Amino acid sequence: MATARLVRNAIEKSGWQLVSIEGSHRKYRKGNRTEMFAYHDSVDLGRRAMARIAKQYGMSTEELRRLL
């Protein structure tokens, strides 16, 4: 399992730019797409959450894991 902070860093490595922060909600933009990341940094993300996040940000689960 990976923490949300590590996953956020991986999202940023893949080219998504942080647009705004409101509490634990972070808004990212890449091209014309905007996505919300709404996890506290210390939360351990399981397989389902990792798969959901990877799909949301246009990656496979393996691609996301490689960026961690």
C-alpha positions in Angstrom: 0.0 0.0 0.0 1.0 3.6 -0.6 0.1 6.7 1.2 -1.9 9.4 -0.5 1.1 11.7 -0.4 3.2 9.3 -2.5 0.3 8.9 -5.0 0.0 12.7 -5.2 3.7 12.9 -6.0 3.3 10.3 -8.7 0.4 12.2 -10.3 2.5 15.3 -10.4 5.4 13.3 -12.0 3.1 12.2 -14.7 2.5 15.8 -15.8 -0.6 16.9 -13.8 -0.2 20.4 -12.4 -1.7 21.5 -9.0 -4.3 24.2 -9.6 -5.8 24.8 -6.2 -6.0 23.4 -2.7 -9.1 23.6 -0.4 -8.6 21.5 2.8 -7.6 18.0 1.7 -9.1 18.5 -1.8 -6.5 19.2 -4.4 -7.5 20.2 -8.0 -5.1 19.0 -10.8 -5.1 20.0 -14.4 -3.4 18.4 -17.5 -4.3 19.9 -20.8 -8.0 20.6 -20.8 -8.8 17.9 -18.1 -9.3 18.8 -14.5 -9.5 16.2 -11.7 -9.9 16.3 -8.0 -7.7 14.4 -5.5 -9.5 14.2 -2.1 -7.4 12.1 0.3 -5.5 13.2 3.4 -1.8 12.7 2.9 -1.3 10.1 5.6 -4.1 7.7 4.4 -3.0 4.3 3.2 -4.6 3.6 -0.2 -5.5 0.1 -1.0 -5.8 -1.7 -4.4 -9.2 -0.4 -5.2 -8.4 3.2 -4.4 -5.2 2.9 -6.4 -7.0 1.4 -9.4 -9.7 4.1 -9.2 -7.1 6.9 -9.0 -5.0 5.4 -11.9 -8.1 5.3 -14.1 -9.2 8.8 -13.1 -5.8 10.2 -14.1 -5.5 8.2 -17.4 -3.0 5.6 -16.3 -2.9 1.9 -15.7 -2.3 0.7 -12.2 1.2 -0.5 -13.2 2.1 2.9 -14.6 1.0 4.6 -11.3 3.0 2.0 -9.2 6.1 2.6 -11.3 5.9 6.4 -10.6 5.8 5.7 -6.9 
